[in-house]
Amino acid sequence: MDTHVDLQQPDNGSADEPPSTPPRMSRQEILTLISMASVNFSSMICYSILGPFFPTEIVQIGAKFMLVAGLFVSSVCTMLFGLIDRTPSGRDFIILCFVIRSIDALGFAGAMTASFAVSAKVFPNNIATVLGSLEIFTGLGLILGPPIGGWLYQSFGYEVPFIALGCLLLIMVPFNIYILPSFDAEPSKDSFIRLLTRLKILLICFVIFTLSSGLSFLDATLSIFAIEKFNLSTGYVGLILLGLSLPYCLASPILGYITDKCPATRSWFIVLGGLATAVGFCLLGPMPVLNIPSQLWLMICMLGIIGFALGMSAIPTFPEILDCAYEEGFDEGLSTLGMVSGLFGAVWSLGMFYGPIVGGVITQQLSFEWAATMQGGLCCFAAHLCGVYYFCLKPRQSRNLRAIHDNGITHVDETTPLLNEESQHDGGQPAGETPRPQ
């Protein structure tokens, strides 16, 4: 029996008839959405839940052990996932999928949190450069994963891609045991909650959230939109996605080097990158109110802008949070590095959970164009908040610097006692200043 359905048959209605409003979600669609939401939620919560306490565990058992153990757990879970097709279908299969992927998320979280902390520990003066360079390999993994996995699946079946990847991760375990040095650290008295009491850190976390939610939104919706809108095959859609990942991979190390050499550019990059990301999302559809027709070349150009802008905003965020923690008096050690790494990973995974769920609902109820526009608006809002904060911060810093230069004692922060002691060593109070009562 021929079950082919022609999806391009002309509509019997009038050509001049306005498009009908999207139908309301059926019960089956709602249940399916809830199911997918539960998968995303369980995966992301296993990763994001580690932020408050994983930094302490890094200090207790060592960053090297955490990284190696995380790799080992991920390798075993990946291989087990390749064998899961041998289990009976039904409830047992679903339960095993949840359990294995949840444990895998724990291992991945441990490895990534330790990786960020180790990188910042070994390269304290070039954090952004190192993290930007590492993003090249992150992008390569995202680029090469689908074609290699697809080829292995078509050639050898379901099990081989997972077993091959698991074996690769397993090989990395003894390699990292041999290569990585051990790090001594003492538990810090600082708390994770105290890190979140600083307004600047909260604003930067909001920026990180918008970036990760934007990426996950594109992962969930862009391919479907491109296939339906431009009648493209899945192979061409994969090539289009390179327009997003390649600019990000190529620009990240350059942007990291610039922000390390000129730390003052970090605030500019975060704000301008957020605004550029917002423009890219608004023109990706494009925004319906602009009355610009959707065109393939425009979408590819906007993906390139989004990829570059994401790197511009994301790379400076980690060193900015770390500097802010040090300004608050946090210890300059592995404990603080792990704390910042856990915070970054938790906020990033929260955005990865939000993006496909909320973006998918908006796409279903309205359209991809409106969903992309709202995602761009979220990025624009975060960039404006950071811009206002930095704009208000500059005059205050300038006044403090002038006060230090003129009086030497009116700036109130951690450096004040040192400045006063220096002035006393130079012969008492600076010229033109009335001594303060003790």
JOSUL-V407709 format. One record per residue. N is the residue number from 0. RES is the residue in three letters. OMEGA is omega in whole degrees, -180 to 180 (NA if undefined). NEAR is the number of other C-alpha atoms within 8 Angstrom. Layout:
BEGIN
n:N res:RES omega:OMEGA near:NEAR
n:N res:RES omega:OMEGA near:NEAR
END
This chain:
BEGIN
n:0 res:MET omega:180 near:2
n:1 res:ASP omega:-178 near:3
n:2 res:THR omega:-178 near:4
n:3 res:HIS omega:178 near:4
n:4 res:VAL omega:179 near:4
n:5 res:ASP omega:-179 near:5
n:6 res:LEU omega:-177 near:4
n:7 res:GLN omega:177 near:4
n:8 res:GLN omega:-179 near:5
n:9 res:PRO omega:178 near:4
n:10 res:ASP omega:-180 near:5
n:11 res:ASN omega:-179 near:4
n:12 res:GLY omega:-180 near:5
n:13 res:SER omega:179 near:6
n:14 res:ALA omega:-179 near:4
n:15 res:ASP omega:-177 near:4
n:16 res:GLU omega:-179 near:6
n:17 res:PRO omega:-179 near:4
n:18 res:PRO omega:-179 near:4
n:19 res:SER omega:179 near:4
n:20 res:THR omega:-179 near:4
n:21 res:PRO omega:-179 near:7
n:22 res:PRO omega:177 near:5
n:23 res:ARG omega:-177 near:5
n:24 res:MET omega:177 near:8
n:25 res:SER omega:-180 near:6
n:26 res:ARG omega:180 near:6
n:27 res:GLN omega:179 near:6
n:28 res:GLU omega:179 near:8
n:29 res:ILE omega:179 near:9
n:30 res:LEU omega:177 near:8
n:31 res:THR omega:178 near:8
n:32 res:LEU omega:177 near:8
n:33 res:ILE omega:179 near:8
n:34 res:SER omega:179 near:8
n:35 res:MET omega:178 near:8
n:36 res:ALA omega:180 near:9
n:37 res:SER omega:177 near:8
n:38 res:VAL omega:180 near:9
n:39 res:ASN omega:-177 near:9
n:40 res:PHE omega:-178 near:9
n:41 res:SER omega:180 near:10
n:42 res:SER omega:-176 near:11
n:43 res:MET omega:-178 near:13
n:44 res:ILE omega:177 near:9
n:45 res:CYS omega:177 near:12
n:46 res:TYR omega:-174 near:14
n:47 res:SER omega:-177 near:12
n:48 res:ILE omega:-175 near:8
n:49 res:LEU omega:-174 near:11
n:50 res:GLY omega:-175 near:13
n:51 res:PRO omega:-172 near:10
n:52 res:PHE omega:-179 near:7
n:53 res:PHE omega:178 near:13
n:54 res:PRO omega:178 near:15
n:55 res:THR omega:-180 near:12
n:56 res:GLU omega:176 near:9
n:57 res:ILE omega:-179 near:13
n:58 res:VAL omega:-175 near:14
n:59 res:GLN omega:-174 near:8
n:60 res:ILE omega:177 near:8
n:61 res:GLY omega:-180 near:13
n:62 res:ALA omega:-179 near:14
n:63 res:LYS omega:179 near:13
n:64 res:PHE omega:180 near:8
n:65 res:MET omega:-179 near:13
n:66 res:LEU omega:-178 near:14
n:67 res:VAL omega:179 near:12
n:68 res:ALA omega:177 near:12
n:69 res:GLY omega:177 near:14
n:70 res:LEU omega:-179 near:15
n:71 res:PHE omega:179 near:12
n:72 res:VAL omega:180 near:12
n:73 res:SER omega:-180 near:15
n:74 res:SER omega:-180 near:14
n:75 res:VAL omega:-180 near:10
n:76 res:CYS omega:179 near:13
n:77 res:THR omega:178 near:13
n:78 res:MET omega:177 near:14
n:79 res:LEU omega:179 near:10
n:80 res:PHE omega:176 near:12
n:81 res:GLY omega:180 near:13
n:82 res:LEU omega:-173 near:9
n:83 res:ILE omega:179 near:10
n:84 res:ASP omega:178 near:8
n:85 res:ARG omega:179 near:5
n:86 res:THR omega:179 near:8
n:87 res:PRO omega:179 near:7
n:88 res:SER omega:179 near:7
n:89 res:GLY omega:-173 near:6
n:90 res:ARG omega:-179 near:6
n:91 res:ASP omega:180 near:9
n:92 res:PHE omega:-178 near:12
n:93 res:ILE omega:-180 near:9
n:94 res:ILE omega:180 near:8
n:95 res:LEU omega:178 near:9
n:96 res:CYS omega:-180 near:10
n:97 res:PHE omega:-176 near:10
n:98 res:VAL omega:-177 near:8
n:99 res:ILE omega:-179 near:11
n:100 res:ARG omega:178 near:11
n:101 res:SER omega:178 near:11
n:102 res:ILE omega:177 near:12
n:103 res:ASP omega:178 near:12
n:104 res:ALA omega:178 near:13
n:105 res:LEU omega:179 near:11
n:106 res:GLY omega:179 near:14
n:107 res:PHE omega:180 near:13
n:108 res:ALA omega:179 near:12
n:109 res:GLY omega:-179 near:13
n:110 res:ALA omega:-177 near:14
n:111 res:MET omega:178 near:10
n:112 res:THR omega:178 near:14
n:113 res:ALA omega:180 near:15
n:114 res:SER omega:178 near:10
n:115 res:PHE omega:-178 near:11
n:116 res:ALA omega:180 near:13
n:117 res:VAL omega:180 near:11
n:118 res:SER omega:180 near:12
n:119 res:ALA omega:179 near:10
n:120 res:LYS omega:-176 near:10
n:121 res:VAL omega:-178 near:6
n:122 res:PHE omega:-175 near:9
n:123 res:PRO omega:-177 near:8
n:124 res:ASN omega:-178 near:5
n:125 res:ASN omega:-174 near:9
n:126 res:ILE omega:-177 near:13
n:127 res:ALA omega:179 near:16
n:128 res:THR omega:-179 near:15
n:129 res:VAL omega:180 near:12
n:130 res:LEU omega:177 near:12
n:131 res:GLY omega:178 near:15
n:132 res:SER omega:179 near:11
n:133 res:LEU omega:178 near:9
n:134 res:GLU omega:174 near:11
n:135 res:ILE omega:-178 near:12
n:136 res:PHE omega:173 near:9
n:137 res:THR omega:179 near:9
n:138 res:GLY omega:179 near:12
n:139 res:LEU omega:177 near:9
n:140 res:GLY omega:179 near:8
n:141 res:LEU omega:-178 near:8
n:142 res:ILE omega:-174 near:10
n:143 res:LEU omega:-178 near:8
n:144 res:GLY omega:-178 near:8
n:145 res:PRO omega:-179 near:8
n:146 res:PRO omega:179 near:8
n:147 res:ILE omega:178 near:8
n:148 res:GLY omega:178 near:9
n:149 res:GLY omega:179 near:8
n:150 res:TRP omega:179 near:8
n:151 res:LEU omega:180 near:11
n:152 res:TYR omega:-179 near:12
n:153 res:GLN omega:-176 near:7
n:154 res:SER omega:-171 near:6
n:155 res:PHE omega:179 near:8
n:156 res:GLY omega:-171 near:9
n:157 res:TYR omega:-170 near:8
n:158 res:GLU omega:-170 near:10
n:159 res:VAL omega:-179 near:11
n:160 res:PRO omega:-179 near:12
n:161 res:PHE omega:180 near:12
n:162 res:ILE omega:179 near:12
n:163 res:ALA omega:179 near:9
n:164 res:LEU omega:178 near:11
n:165 res:GLY omega:178 near:14
n:166 res:CYS omega:177 near:10
n:167 res:LEU omega:177 near:9
n:168 res:LEU omega:-180 near:12
n:169 res:LEU omega:177 near:12
n:170 res:ILE omega:-180 near:8
n:171 res:MET omega:-178 near:9
n:172 res:VAL omega:178 near:12
n:173 res:PRO omega:178 near:8
n:174 res:PHE omega:-180 near:8
n:175 res:ASN omega:175 near:9
n:176 res:ILE omega:-178 near:9
n:177 res:TYR omega:-172 near:6
n:178 res:ILE omega:-171 near:6
n:179 res:LEU omega:172 near:7
n:180 res:PRO omega:175 near:5
n:181 res:SER omega:-176 near:7
n:182 res:PHE omega:175 near:7
n:183 res:ASP omega:-180 near:6
n:184 res:ALA omega:176 near:9
n:185 res:GLU omega:179 near:8
n:186 res:PRO omega:-179 near:8
n:187 res:SER omega:176 near:9
n:188 res:LYS omega:-179 near:4
n:189 res:ASP omega:-178 near:7
n:190 res:SER omega:178 near:7
n:191 res:PHE omega:-180 near:8
n:192 res:ILE omega:180 near:6
n:193 res:ARG omega:178 near:8
n:194 res:LEU omega:-177 near:9
n:195 res:LEU omega:179 near:9
n:196 res:THR omega:-180 near:8
n:197 res:ARG omega:-177 near:8
n:198 res:LEU omega:-179 near:7
n:199 res:LYS omega:180 near:10
n:200 res:ILE omega:179 near:12
n:201 res:LEU omega:179 near:10
n:202 res:LEU omega:178 near:11
n:203 res:ILE omega:176 near:11
n:204 res:CYS omega:177 near:10
n:205 res:PHE omega:176 near:9
n:206 res:VAL omega:179 near:14
n:207 res:ILE omega:179 near:14
n:208 res:PHE omega:-179 near:12
n:209 res:THR omega:-180 near:13
n:210 res:LEU omega:-179 near:13
n:211 res:SER omega:178 near:13
n:212 res:SER omega:177 near:16
n:213 res:GLY omega:179 near:11
n:214 res:LEU omega:-179 near:10
n:215 res:SER omega:176 near:13
n:216 res:PHE omega:178 near:14
n:217 res:LEU omega:179 near:10
n:218 res:ASP omega:-174 near:9
n:219 res:ALA omega:-169 near:9
n:220 res:THR omega:-171 near:13
n:221 res:LEU omega:-177 near:9
n:222 res:SER omega:179 near:11
n:223 res:ILE omega:179 near:7
n:224 res:PHE omega:-178 near:9
n:225 res:ALA omega:180 near:11
n:226 res:ILE omega:-178 near:12
n:227 res:GLU omega:-174 near:8
n:228 res:LYS omega:-174 near:6
n:229 res:PHE omega:177 near:7
n:230 res:ASN omega:-178 near:7
n:231 res:LEU omega:174 near:9
n:232 res:SER omega:-179 near:7
n:233 res:THR omega:178 near:8
n:234 res:GLY omega:178 near:6
n:235 res:TYR omega:178 near:8
n:236 res:VAL omega:176 near:12
n:237 res:GLY omega:177 near:8
n:238 res:LEU omega:179 near:8
n:239 res:ILE omega:180 near:9
n:240 res:LEU omega:174 near:9
n:241 res:LEU omega:177 near:9
n:242 res:GLY omega:176 near:13
n:243 res:LEU omega:-172 near:14
n:244 res:SER omega:-177 near:12
n:245 res:LEU omega:177 near:11
n:246 res:PRO omega:179 near:12
n:247 res:TYR omega:-179 near:14
n:248 res:CYS omega:-176 near:15
n:249 res:LEU omega:-176 near:9
n:250 res:ALA omega:-173 near:11
n:251 res:SER omega:-180 near:16
n:252 res:PRO omega:179 near:17
n:253 res:ILE omega:179 near:10
n:254 res:LEU omega:177 near:14
n:255 res:GLY omega:179 near:17
n:256 res:TYR omega:-180 near:12
n:257 res:ILE omega:-178 near:11
n:258 res:THR omega:175 near:14
n:259 res:ASP omega:-180 near:12
n:260 res:LYS omega:180 near:6
n:261 res:CYS omega:-177 near:8
n:262 res:PRO omega:180 near:8
n:263 res:ALA omega:-179 near:7
n:264 res:THR omega:-177 near:9
n:265 res:ARG omega:-179 near:12
n:266 res:SER omega:178 near:10
n:267 res:TRP omega:-179 near:9
n:268 res:PHE omega:-180 near:11
n:269 res:ILE omega:-177 near:16
n:270 res:VAL omega:-178 near:13
n:271 res:LEU omega:177 near:12
n:272 res:GLY omega:177 near:15
n:273 res:GLY omega:179 near:16
n:274 res:LEU omega:178 near:12
n:275 res:ALA omega:176 near:11
n:276 res:THR omega:179 near:15
n:277 res:ALA omega:178 near:15
n:278 res:VAL omega:180 near:9
n:279 res:GLY omega:179 near:13
n:280 res:PHE omega:-178 near:15
n:281 res:CYS omega:179 near:15
n:282 res:LEU omega:-179 near:12
n:283 res:LEU omega:-177 near:13
n:284 res:GLY omega:-3 near:14
n:285 res:PRO omega:180 near:13
n:286 res:MET omega:-174 near:14
n:287 res:PRO omega:-176 near:9
n:288 res:VAL omega:179 near:4
n:289 res:LEU omega:180 near:6
n:290 res:ASN omega:176 near:6
n:291 res:ILE omega:-179 near:7
n:292 res:PRO omega:178 near:5
n:293 res:SER omega:-180 near:8
n:294 res:GLN omega:-175 near:6
n:295 res:LEU omega:-178 near:7
n:296 res:TRP omega:179 near:6
n:297 res:LEU omega:179 near:10
n:298 res:MET omega:180 near:12
n:299 res:ILE omega:178 near:10
n:300 res:CYS omega:-179 near:9
n:301 res:MET omega:176 near:12
n:302 res:LEU omega:176 near:13
n:303 res:GLY omega:178 near:13
n:304 res:ILE omega:179 near:13
n:305 res:ILE omega:-180 near:13
n:306 res:GLY omega:179 near:14
n:307 res:PHE omega:-178 near:13
n:308 res:ALA omega:177 near:14
n:309 res:LEU omega:176 near:13
n:310 res:GLY omega:179 near:14
n:311 res:MET omega:-179 near:15
n:312 res:SER omega:-171 near:15
n:313 res:ALA omega:-174 near:11
n:314 res:ILE omega:-178 near:13
n:315 res:PRO omega:-172 near:15
n:316 res:THR omega:-178 near:12
n:317 res:PHE omega:178 near:12
n:318 res:PRO omega:177 near:9
n:319 res:GLU omega:177 near:9
n:320 res:ILE omega:-179 near:12
n:321 res:LEU omega:178 near:11
n:322 res:ASP omega:179 near:8
n:323 res:CYS omega:178 near:10
n:324 res:ALA omega:179 near:11
n:325 res:TYR omega:177 near:10
n:326 res:GLU omega:178 near:7
n:327 res:GLU omega:177 near:6
n:328 res:GLY omega:177 near:7
n:329 res:PHE omega:179 near:9
n:330 res:ASP omega:178 near:9
n:331 res:GLU omega:-178 near:7
n:332 res:GLY omega:-176 near:8
n:333 res:LEU omega:-179 near:12
n:334 res:SER omega:179 near:15
n:335 res:THR omega:178 near:14
n:336 res:LEU omega:178 near:15
n:337 res:GLY omega:179 near:16
n:338 res:MET omega:178 near:14
n:339 res:VAL omega:177 near:11
n:340 res:SER omega:178 near:15
n:341 res:GLY omega:178 near:14
n:342 res:LEU omega:179 near:10
n:343 res:PHE omega:-179 near:11
n:344 res:GLY omega:-180 near:14
n:345 res:ALA omega:180 near:13
n:346 res:VAL omega:179 near:12
n:347 res:TRP omega:-180 near:13
n:348 res:SER omega:176 near:12
n:349 res:LEU omega:176 near:13
n:350 res:GLY omega:178 near:16
n:351 res:MET omega:176 near:14
n:352 res:PHE omega:-176 near:13
n:353 res:TYR omega:-171 near:10
n:354 res:GLY omega:-177 near:15
n:355 res:PRO omega:-178 near:15
n:356 res:ILE omega:-178 near:9
n:357 res:VAL omega:178 near:8
n:358 res:GLY omega:178 near:14
n:359 res:GLY omega:178 near:13
n:360 res:VAL omega:-180 near:8
n:361 res:ILE omega:178 near:12
n:362 res:THR omega:180 near:13
n:363 res:GLN omega:-176 near:10
n:364 res:GLN omega:-179 near:10
n:365 res:LEU omega:179 near:9
n:366 res:SER omega:176 near:9
n:367 res:PHE omega:-180 near:12
n:368 res:GLU omega:180 near:13
n:369 res:TRP omega:179 near:13
n:370 res:ALA omega:178 near:13
n:371 res:ALA omega:178 near:14
n:372 res:THR omega:179 near:15
n:373 res:MET omega:176 near:9
n:374 res:GLN omega:175 near:13
n:375 res:GLY omega:177 near:14
n:376 res:GLY omega:178 near:10
n:377 res:LEU omega:177 near:10
n:378 res:CYS omega:179 near:15
n:379 res:CYS omega:180 near:12
n:380 res:PHE omega:179 near:8
n:381 res:ALA omega:180 near:13
n:382 res:ALA omega:179 near:15
n:383 res:HIS omega:178 near:10
n:384 res:LEU omega:178 near:9
n:385 res:CYS omega:178 near:13
n:386 res:GLY omega:178 near:10
n:387 res:VAL omega:180 near:8
n:388 res:TYR omega:-180 near:9
n:389 res:TYR omega:179 near:9
n:390 res:PHE omega:178 near:8
n:391 res:CYS omega:-177 near:8
n:392 res:LEU omega:-176 near:8
n:393 res:LYS omega:179 near:8
n:394 res:PRO omega:-180 near:8
n:395 res:ARG omega:177 near:8
n:396 res:GLN omega:179 near:8
n:397 res:SER omega:178 near:8
n:398 res:ARG omega:179 near:8
n:399 res:ASN omega:179 near:10
n:400 res:LEU omega:177 near:9
n:401 res:ARG omega:179 near:8
n:402 res:ALA omega:177 near:12
n:403 res:ILE omega:-178 near:11
n:404 res:HIS omega:-175 near:7
n:405 res:ASP omega:-173 near:6
n:406 res:ASN omega:178 near:9
n:407 res:GLY omega:-175 near:12
n:408 res:ILE omega:-172 near:10
n:409 res:THR omega:179 near:8
n:410 res:HIS omega:-175 near:10
n:411 res:VAL omega:171 near:7
n:412 res:ASP omega:-175 near:5
n:413 res:GLU omega:-176 near:6
n:414 res:THR omega:-175 near:7
n:415 res:THR omega:180 near:10
n:416 res:PRO omega:179 near:7
n:417 res:LEU omega:180 near:7
n:418 res:LEU omega:-180 near:10
n:419 res:ASN omega:179 near:10
n:420 res:GLU omega:179 near:8
n:421 res:GLU omega:-180 near:8
n:422 res:SER omega:179 near:12
n:423 res:GLN omega:178 near:9
n:424 res:HIS omega:-179 near:7
n:425 res:ASP omega:177 near:6
n:426 res:GLY omega:177 near:6
n:427 res:GLY omega:-175 near:7
n:428 res:GLN omega:176 near:9
n:429 res:PRO omega:-178 near:8
n:430 res:ALA omega:176 near:4
n:431 res:GLY omega:-178 near:4
n:432 res:GLU omega:178 near:7
n:433 res:THR omega:-179 near:5
n:434 res:PRO omega:177 near:5
n:435 res:ARG omega:176 near:4
n:436 res:PRO omega:180 near:3
n:437 res:GLN omega:NA near:2
END
